[in-house]
Amino acid sequence: MIEIEDKGQEDGHMVFNVTVSDSAGQTRHRVTLSDDTYQRLSEGKATPTACIEAAFRFLLERETKSDILPSFDLNVIRLSFSNFDKEFANYL
């Protein structure tokens, strides 16, 4: 289960608290999203919250919840996963 709390804006970025839960427990993450990244990934066709959820579903297919960084900008996912931008729309 992925729970997302929109924390508003900070330093020009949207900020979200994300909790990922399963039978083994939960992890908490602080994720930022710039407007440039939001537009590149969704072209404004999905909400920022939907983009965060999609990114976490992408990540959770590739690593465990405890392997996801506790705090990161959504843009860094593409540094670890070169196919992120291309596959992102499949998770929206």
Buried (B, 14 or more C-beta within 10 A) or exposed (E): EBEBEEEEEEEEBBBBBBBBEEEEEEBEBBBBBBEEBBEEBBEEEBEBBBBBBBBBEBBBEEEEBEEBEEEBBBBBBBEEBEEBBEEBEEBB
